[in-house]
């Protein structure tokens, strides 16, 4: 099978390199940004808050980033935890945590990867819904501060406003707009990745959001959906074998999001997708997913690599230096 995408050139900025990705076989180049990325989890996980670095949470290593670059990925989505970045709402950013984020930005630049910063908080801060017990101005504040710190890094592709908002009572759209407005006060250059409500479920996208809801003065908003291929699209995969034909499973889940993007002429990304990685059972689904998103110029970030449990069902981390079967299949598609 031919490669799904290729680089036209090696630009001086990583973001420009990513923009040069063009799907093979399409009539025209995809509008930037078109990336094939991987989620690197670790700094956004662990229950201890704020927790201790390398005890309660870990950042990806340079070696891990190099591994995924060699596998054909050109971008990472880095999950971070708001409470660790800013332990007190409206207060200063945590020095050590911020320094680790900046280290990742530098590693990415040296590796040829772009970075989307993913605030992995589900529209909550210390478990409290934004706009309820936590003011919307708090989210705007943290993004203004973080964008100010990161805007000059060449590897920065964009800001992921919030991972998987849910049960927001319809408040998420206004909350997201406040975050975009705050970012644009300090940075008009980079993309903002705007998640959808209802856990960003691609299959429910047009119900959760009948129309676009972000006014971005820079015109660089990218709407972000998530999808998994188990029965309830949760990613838990209680049954680890495919239960639907690959193309049917992909079309059913992605069509509502893709048709919405086309209707409103908006950029889109599947910020999370994944399958059990220990066997080749899901290869047909992976191929169908990659082919469909390529055909419609929708960027993707597979879930997930990063420094966490090697026993996790969807982990892409190698075992004793050997690719997991799904990663090996992705490598063959992307190179």
N, C-alpha and C positions, 0 to 999 in steps of 0.2 A: 504494500500500500504506500502511496506517495506521502510525503510530509504534509502536514496540515498547514504549516506556515513557514515562512523563511524571512530572514533579514535582508533588506535591500542594501543597507549600508551600516557602518559603525560610526554613529554620530558622537560628538564630544560630550553630549549630555545623555545620561541613561534614559531619561524620559523620551528624548528624541529617537534613541535606538528603538524603544518600544513602539513608538509611533510608526516606525518603518516596517513593522510586521504586516504582511499582506497574505491573506489566505489564498492558496493555490486553487485555480479553477474558477475563481469568481470573475465577474465581468469587470469589476473595478476595485481599486484599493479600498480597504475598510477605513472609515474615518477614525482618526486617533481618539483615544488610545485603544489599540487592539492588542491584548496581551494574553499569553497563556501562563498563568501563575500558579503558585502553590501557597497555601496557608502554612505559616510557621507558628505553631502554638507553643506556649510555655510561659511567657511573662504575663499573660492574661489569665492564668489558671492557678489553682490552689486556693483553699478556703481561708487561709490566714490573711488578715488585712491589717496593716499593709503587708506584713510578712517580711521575711528575710531573704535577700538575694542568695541564690544557690542552695537554699534550704527549703523554702516554701514555694519558690518559683525559680525558673531559669530562662535566660535568653538563648536564642539560637547561637551556635558557634559559627565561626568562619568556615570551618570544614563542612558543616551541614549546608551552608549556603552554596559552597562550591559544588557539593554533590548534586544539588537540585539544578544548578546552572548547567552542569555537565549532562544532566538528564534531559535537557531541552527546555526548561522553564526560563522565562526571562523577567519574572516579577515575583515578589513575595507580598503577601498580606500578613502583616505582623500584628498579632493580637496583643493588646495592652489592657491593663486594668486601671480604671479611672481612680479608684481609691489609693492605688500605689503611686500613681503619677501626681495626684493632688489630694493628700490625706484630709485636708479640710477644704470644704467648698469655698470658693472665691479666694483661697489662700495661695501662697507660692507653690510652684511645682517642686517635687521632691528631687533633690540634687542627684542622688545616686541613681535613681530610676531613670531620670532624664539623660544622664550621662550614658547609661546602657543603651538607650534608644539611639542616641547619637552615634555610638559605636557601631550599631547595626547599620545605620545610614552610611557610614564610612566603609564598612565591610561590603555593603551592597555595591557601592561605587567601584570598589576595587575588583569585584567579581563580575560586574556587568549586569547587575540586577536593578530593577526599579523597586520602589517600596510604596505600598499603601498602608498607612497607619490605621489600624482597626480598633476603635474604642469598644471593647468587648463587654458591654454592660447591660444590654437588653432594655435600654431606656430607664435604667435605674441607677441609683447611687446609694451605696450601703443598703441595697434592697428596697429603697423607696422610689416610687415612680416620679420621674421628672415632670414637673408641673403640678404635682400634688404636694407632698411634704418637702420636695426639693424644688427651688425655683428654676424656671427655664433659664434665667440669667446665669445660673451656675454652669450649665452646659456651654452656653455662649462664652463664658469666661475661660473655661479650661481650653476650649478650642482657639480662642484668641491668643492665649499664652503659648500654647503648643505650636501653632502656626508661626508665631513670631520667632520661636526657637528653631524651627525646622525649614523655613521657607528658602533658605539659601543653600540647602544641601542638594547637590546635583542628582542624587539618586531618588529624590522625592518625586513620586508620581501623583499622589493625592492623599486626601484625608477621608477616612471612613468614619462618618459621623457617629454611627452607633450600630452595634451588632444586634440584629434580630429584635427590634421592639415588639412587644406583645401586650395584649390587654391594656391598651393605653386609653381606652374610652374615646378614641378619635382625636386625641391631643397631639399625636406624633407629628402630623404634618406641620403644625405651627411651631413645634419644638425644633424640628429639623430646619425650618426656615430661619429661626433665630440663630442657630449654629452657623449656617451658611453666611448670614449677614455679618456675624462676628469675624469669621475667617476672611471675608472679603474686605474687612476694614484694614487688614494687614497683608493680605496676599491675594492678588488677582491672577496669578500665573498658573496655579496648580488646580487639579481636578478635585471636586468634592463628590464622594461616593455616598449616595443617599439610599439607605436601606428602606424597605417597605415594612408596614405593620404586619401583624399576624405571623411573626417569625420570618418575615420576608419571603413567605412561601410563593414560589413562582406560579403554582397552579391556582392560587387564590388572588393573584396580583390585581386583576381588573376589578375584583370585588372590594378588596381593601382600599384601592385607589382608582376610582373611576376616571380620574384625569390627572395630569401632571400637577404637582403641588409645590414646586420650588421655583422661585424667581431668582436666578443667579445672574448678577450684572456682568459676570465674566463669561457667561454662556458655557460653562464647563462642568455642568452637573451630569453625573452618571448614575442612573438608577440601578440599585443593587437588589437582585433576588437571590434566593437560595433554593436548592432542590436536592433531594435524595430519592432513591429508587426502591425503598422498601414500601410496604403496604400503606403506611400512614405518612410517608415522606418525612419521617422524623430523623432518620439517620441512625436509629438504634439497631436496625437489622436483626430483630429477634429471630427471624428466619433468614439464614445467610445465603440461601440460593435464590436466583431470580425466579419470579413467579409470573412475569409477563414477558411477552416478546419485546426485544430490545427497542425496536423503532417505535412500537406502540407506547411503551413506558416513557420514552423520551418525549415523544410528541405530546402525550397527554399532560405531562408536567410543564413543558416549556412553552407550548403554544399560547396560553393566555398572556404570558409575559412578552413574548416576541411580537405577537400581534399588537399589543398595547404600544410597544416601542415603535413599531412601524406606523401605527395610526397617528401617533403624536410626533414622529420624527425625532426620537430621543435616543441618546446613547445608553447602552445597558451592559451590565456585567452580572454573571453568576458568581457571587462572591464566595459561595460554598457549594460544593457538590462532592460526592464521594461514594465509594462502594467498599465492601469488604476486600481487603488487599491480599489475603493469604493464598488465593487460588486464582485460576484463570476463568472461573465460572462467569465472571462479569465482563469479560473482554468485549463481547458483542455490544453490551450496553454502553461501555466506555467509548467504543468506536462510533456508535450511533450518536452519542452525546457530543463528542468532539466534532463530528461531521456537521451536525445541525447547527451548533453554535458558530462554527466557521462559516457556514453558508449564509448566516444572518449577521455576521460581524459582531457577535456578542462575545466579549472577553470572559475568561473563566479563571477561577482559583480553586484548585482541588483541595479537599480536606483529607488528611493534613499530615504535614511533617512537623519536625520540631522536637525539642528535648523533653519528652514525657514518656509515659509507660510504653514499652515495646509490645506489651500484650494487648494494647488497644486495637479493636477490630478494624478501624480505618487507618491505622498508622501506616505511613509510607516509608518510615525509616528502615534502612537496610538491616538485615540480620547477619552478623558476622561478615559484613562487607558485601553481602549478596543482595541484589535487588529483590524486593517482594514482587510476586507475579504481576500485579496491577501496575506497579511502577515500571517494570520491564516492558509491559505493553505500551504504556504511555511514552516511554523512551523511544520505542520503535515508531510510534505515530508522529513524534515531534522532531525527529532527526532525519 
